[in-house]
C-alpha cells in the first residue's frame, strides 16, 4: 500500500521531525527533566564527560535516525488514515505515543523493575515527540 507513495514532497517534513526530536530532547532531558532522569539512571556530569566524543556523536546520530524512522512511519499512517487536520494529527500522535511507545516502555520498565518516574520521563518524551511529529507530517501535506 505505502510503497506506491511519492515520498519526495514529504522528505522535508520527515527531516524536520528529526530536528524537532533533537531540540525537544535537549529541552526534555536538560532543563525540564534532566536532573530527575540523571538520578533515576545514575548518569552524572563526570560520567557523560568521560565518554569519547565519537561515541556521543554516534549516539546523537542514531537518535536522529530513530526519530526520522518514527516520523516516516507516522507519515505513512497519516496518509493511510487520511489524517489531515490539527485534531487528526494530535490524535494520531497520542494514539501511537501511548499505544505503542509508552506501552512498550511500560513493559520493559515493569520487567526491569525501574521506577515509575523514569517511565514517565522517557514515555512522556516519546509521547510529546510523536504528537509534534504527527502534527508536522499531517500539516505539511
C-alpha positions as CSV (number, residue, x, y, z in Angstrom):
1,X,0.0,0.0,0.0
2,X,2.5,2.7,1.1
3,X,5.2,1.5,-1.5
4,X,3.3,3.4,-4.2
5,X,3.7,6.8,-2.4
6,X,5.8,9.5,-3.8
7,X,7.8,10.5,-0.8
8,X,9.7,13.4,-2.3
9,X,7.3,16.1,-1.1
10,X,7.4,14.6,2.5
11,X,11.1,14.3,2.9
12,X,11.5,17.8,4.3
13,X,8.7,17.2,6.8
14,X,10.3,14.0,8.0
15,X,13.7,15.6,8.3
16,X,12.2,18.5,10.2
17,X,10.7,16.0,12.6
18,X,14.2,14.6,13.2
19,X,15.5,18.1,14.1
20,X,12.4,18.7,16.3
21,X,13.3,15.4,18.2
22,X,16.8,16.7,19.0
23,X,15.6,20.1,20.1
24,X,12.8,18.5,22.2
25,X,15.3,16.0,23.7
26,X,17.7,18.8,24.6
27,X,14.9,20.6,26.5
28,X,13.3,17.5,27.9
29,X,16.4,15.8,29.2
30,X,18.0,19.1,30.1
31,X,16.2,21.9,31.9
32,X,12.8,20.1,32.2
33,X,13.7,16.6,33.5
34,X,17.5,16.2,33.2
35,X,18.2,16.1,36.9
36,X,15.4,13.6,37.7
37,X,16.4,11.4,34.7
38,X,20.1,11.5,35.9
39,X,19.0,10.5,39.4
40,X,17.0,7.6,38.1
41,X,19.7,6.4,35.7
42,X,22.8,7.1,37.6
43,X,24.3,9.4,34.9
44,X,26.5,12.1,36.3
45,X,28.2,15.0,34.5
46,X,31.5,13.2,35.1
47,X,30.2,10.0,33.5
48,X,28.9,11.9,30.5
49,X,32.2,13.8,30.1
50,X,34.2,10.6,30.3
51,X,32.5,9.2,27.2
52,X,34.6,9.6,24.0
53,X,33.3,12.3,21.6
54,X,32.9,9.8,18.8
55,X,30.6,7.7,20.9
56,X,28.4,10.6,21.8
57,X,28.3,11.7,18.2
58,X,27.2,8.2,17.2
59,X,24.5,8.3,19.9
60,X,23.1,11.6,18.6
61,X,23.3,10.3,15.0
62,X,21.4,7.1,15.8
63,X,18.9,9.0,17.9
64,X,18.3,11.3,14.9
65,X,17.9,8.2,12.6
66,X,15.4,6.7,15.1
67,X,13.4,9.9,15.1
68,X,13.3,10.0,11.3
69,X,12.1,6.4,11.1
70,X,9.4,7.2,13.6
71,X,8.4,10.3,11.6
72,X,8.4,8.2,8.4
73,X,6.0,5.7,10.0
74,X,3.8,8.4,11.3
75,X,3.7,9.9,7.8
76,X,2.7,6.6,6.3
77,X,0.0,6.2,9.0
78,X,-1.2,9.8,8.4
79,X,-1.5,9.1,4.7
80,X,-3.2,5.7,5.2
81,X,-5.8,7.0,7.6
82,X,-6.5,10.3,5.8
83,X,-5.2,12.4,8.6
84,X,-5.5,16.0,7.5
85,X,-6.3,18.4,10.4
86,X,-4.7,19.6,13.6
87,X,-7.0,17.4,15.6
88,X,-6.3,14.4,13.5
89,X,-2.5,14.9,13.8
90,X,-2.8,15.3,17.6
91,X,-5.0,12.2,17.8
92,X,-2.5,10.1,15.7
93,X,0.4,11.2,17.8
94,X,-1.4,10.4,21.0
95,X,-2.5,7.0,19.7
96,X,1.0,6.0,18.6
97,X,2.7,7.7,21.6
98,X,0.5,6.0,24.2
99,X,-0.4,2.8,22.4
100,X,3.0,1.8,21.0
101,X,5.8,3.8,22.7
102,X,4.5,4.3,26.2
103,X,3.2,0.7,26.5
104,X,6.4,-0.8,25.1
105,X,8.4,1.3,27.7
106,X,5.9,0.2,30.4
107,X,6.5,-3.5,29.7
108,X,10.3,-3.0,29.7
109,X,10.2,-0.9,32.8
110,X,8.0,-3.3,34.7
111,X,10.2,-6.3,34.0
112,X,13.3,-4.3,34.8
113,X,11.7,-3.0,38.0
114,X,12.5,0.6,37.1
115,X,10.8,3.5,38.9
116,X,7.6,4.9,37.7
117,X,9.2,8.4,37.5
118,X,11.7,7.1,34.9
119,X,8.9,5.6,32.8
120,X,7.0,8.9,33.0
121,X,10.1,10.8,31.7
122,X,11.0,8.5,28.8
123,X,7.5,7.6,27.7
124,X,6.5,11.3,28.1
125,X,9.2,12.4,25.8
126,X,8.1,9.9,23.1
127,X,4.5,10.9,23.5
128,X,5.3,14.6,23.1
129,X,7.6,13.9,20.2
130,X,5.1,11.8,18.4
131,X,2.4,14.4,18.8
132,X,4.7,17.0,17.3
133,X,5.9,14.7,14.5
134,X,2.3,13.7,13.6
135,X,1.3,17.3,13.5
136,X,4.2,18.2,11.3
137,X,3.7,15.4,8.8
138,X,-0.1,16.0,8.8
139,X,0.0,19.7,8.2
140,X,2.9,19.6,5.7
141,X,0.7,17.9,3.2
